[in-house]
């Protein structure tokens, strides 16, 4: 019963990807960059917090 609408949605998505490979590639690169920056900032801030915690424990 639900196979037809899902199949139509997947076919539409695949047609879009096949028709616009440059746009899809740019979106993938942009999302990968945003994810990398999130992980980088998160690691930097957690390291900064750990450094502050160690500094306060030392006094």
N, C-alpha and C positions, 0 to 999 in steps of 0.2 A: 504494500500500500504506500509506503514512504519511499520506495526505491526510485520512482520517477522524478519527484522534485529534487531529491538529492543528486541524482544523476545529471539533471539539467543544471544544477548549481555547479557541480564539478566540471561539466563540459564548458560552461561559460567561463569559469576561472581558468581552465586550461587554454581556451581560445584567447583570453586576454593575455596570459603569460606568453603564449606563442606569438601573438601579434605585437607585443611591446617588450621585447627582451631587454632593451637598453634601459627603459624605465624601471622594469622589475629589478634589474641589476643594481641600479642606483638606489632603489629603496632598500635592497638587501644590504648594500654597503653602508648606507646611512644607519640602518638599524643595528648593524654590527658595531659601528663606531659608537653609537649611543650606549649600547650594552657594555662595550669596553670601557668607556669613560665612567659609567656608573660603577663598575667594579674597581676601577683605578681610584676614584674619589673615595669610595667606601673603604678601600684598603688604606688609603692615606689617612683618613679621619680616624679609623680604628687604631692605627699605629700611633697617631698623635695622642689619642686618649690614653693608650697604654703607656706612652712616655710620660704624660702628665701624672698618671697614677703611680708609676715607679718613682717619679721625682718627689711626690708628696709622701710616699712611704719611707723614703730615705731620710727625711728630716725628723 
